[in-house]
Amino acid sequence: MAVLRELFSDSERGSQFKSPPPELPELVGFQGIDEGDRAFVELAVDQDDGITLVTTDTKLMAAVNSLGLPGRYRFSVQSPQDVLPALSRG
């Protein structure tokens, strides 16, 4: 949650928070997306096009893809194994 706190915090205004990302009702109760995952998915949806949600949770990846969220909100969801080679190339 420290990562979420950092992303929501506004360094110019101390410890105040920016508006949280929009809630996606389709995530509630969807198999593969638990309560703790929702905030990360909603944060990915709220970012600029092209963000990558990196997770080792294969059930979460399958759920996000089956809901069509990456195409609808223009982000990707990938495993660390898929992302690390691209990062190491610079």
Buried (B, 14 or more C-beta within 10 A) or exposed (E): EEEBEEEBBEEEEEEEEEEEBEEBEEBEEBEBBBEEBBBBBBBBBBBEEEBBBBBEBEEBBBBBBEBEBBEEBEBBBBEEEEEEEEEEEE
